[in-house]
Amino acid sequence: MSKGVYIHIPFCVRKCLYCDFCSTGDHSLMKEYVNALINEIKEHKGTFADTVFIGGGTPTVLGDELIRVINAVKEAFRLEPSCEFTVEANPGTVDYNLLSKMKEAGVNRLSLGVQSFNDNELKALGRIHSAVEAKEAFLMARKAGFDNINIDIMLSTPHQTLESVKSTLEAVKEMNPEHVSAYSLIIEEGTPFYDMELDLPDEDTEREIYYYTVEYLKSMGLERYEISNFAKTGYEARHNIKYWTQEEYIGLGVAAASFENNCRYTNTCDIASYINGKRYDEREFIDKDEQLKEKFMLGLRMSRGVKYSGEFEETIEKLIAKGLLEKKDGFVHLTEKGFDLGNVVFMEFV
């Protein structure tokens, strides 16, 4: 069976104030990192893959070095003809030349980290691009031939109001992307945001923003197929679906996680150690009980839910009674209320 491939690029122009990913604004080891990454990619020569996702960090900060990585993937892996090949891009790090080279190299899906079309919100998040630059990046991508583009937007951010979200969504509609990921901001320990006093929407405004966003995206013809992801029919992110349905994937680069043969392992997050040949920091075997729990914790994130044959019957019935789950056509899935209170549901399977 073909696997998914995730490749982590840990470099950014600068780290955003909310980011807790393995990333850095120090580019001194960039070329050495790319060389080490390509060596790791070569170790998987001949492996069949049907999705590739290059994320970060900011992959596009690599410039032409990114094309080297893309070519190494194509040379090593046996990519299916219909392979979904995604690269994440920061609007402030792309130009038409780079986008054209990526498209020519075989990238067929672009994920733009826009987050907002409001300059005040972008500044508060520590983003390097403006709303105008985000629109220009999208239009350049279209001109370069990308007909499958995701736009990331972030909800419940500092200074955000329902009116500013409406403005962002109107800009998204104008762009007419094939896919939108709409995530709520989570304040993680260890990030600059964690120690800052932030002007965040209150709880009522947060709920209003969330419901408005869901309905607005649906009105654009983008169906919610996962809690935070919306797509036109046929444009669902196949790589991410692998995570939610427990398919196998290979993670390459620092901090990248893999799942193969019921074993999950994660590369070191230390760039210098990775360059010097150190790989796995953690290795965990997933037994049958844990696999079953994850089947529900991950699978229930998706609108279609989980194929059901009586597992966790008492828990399922309790959540149905609370109006959080329902059964249909052999599947159990979240209700609208369940989507809103997804974490309450998932905690039942921990």
Buried (B, 14 or more C-beta within 10 A) or exposed (E): EBBBBBBBBBBBBEBBBBBBBBBBEEEEBBEBBBEBBBEBBEEBEEBEBBBBBBBBBBBBBBBEBBBBBBBBBBEBBBBEEEBBBBBBBBBBBBEBEBBBBBBEBBBBBBBBBBBBBBBBBBBBBBBBBBBEBBBBBBEBBBEBEBEBBBBBBBBBBBBBBBEBBBBBBEBBBEBBBBBBBBBBBEBEEEBEBEEEEBEBBEEEBBEBBBEBBBEBBEEBEBBBBBBBBBBBEEBBBBBBBBBBBBBBBBBBBBBBBBBEEBEBBBBBBBBEBBBEEEBEBEEEEBEEEBEBBBBBBBBBBBBBBBEBEEBBEEBBEEBBEBEBBBEEEEBBBBBEBBBBBBEEBBEBBE
